[in-house]
Amino acid sequence: MKKSLVLFTLFSTMSLVSFAQTQMIAHRGAWKNTKVPQNSIASLLGAVNLKAWGSEFDVHLTKDDVLVVNHDNDFYGLDIATSTYEELLTKKHPNGESIPTAEAYLQEGLKHKGTKLIFELKTNKLGTERTLKSAELSIALVKKLKAEKAVEYIAFSYDACVKLRALDKSAMVHYLMGDKTPQEIKEAKLSGIDYHLAVYKKNPTWIKEAKTLKLKTNVWTVNKEEDMRYFIENKIDYISTDEPEALHSLLGK
Ligand code: MG
């Protein structure tokens, strides 16, 4: 009886270890080695192809309240916050895609259930009011598409994180800036920390502390193999990388 209990405990622990393995998030999709534009639908499909746990993308708000996917504040020279969506359609990615709306991006992502959609809500350069408006529209869009289970939010704006939490009590919301302790994130009822790799190296206890507080841990942007190994060994939940192919083979997937 005792022996079987020991074996059962051992087996459960082993399962937990393999279950708790670090997962990969393709940062701005898979674009670097596939030679497609960052944040394009093609980059999302590249991440899906690699069976990434998640594919990250950046969401901005246009002047006329359309959520669009792009990293920089401008899309080939057109300032997103002060341009209308129609104006942005005058430019194209080199692969022929127009700037994707967040709606089109999510709809494409929802067709591929294996990959989570890591929705970075960008801080609007026109001020907090526009950033909070982006948060409201994002929650409404995700609700409309019934995409709640597929989407996890990340943001540098702490105000935006708090707003997202207030609007959806069960959404996964992770803070990016790196200036709050795991305890502060727990108290704000956010889901986890998603910090730059230098923040974790400066605060080597934070991964463990976050785990004790049942917070998720994610790190950006990890492109060197030695750093990938460091965070896998430290049992971080997610690694965001521009080199998903390299991390994929390191994780043995
Ligand atoms: Mg981003």
Boltz pocket constraint, residues with backbone or C-beta under 6 A from the ligand:
constraints:
  - pocket:
      binder: B
      contacts: [[A, 28], [A, 56], [A, 57], [A, 58], [A, 120]]
      max_distance: 6.0
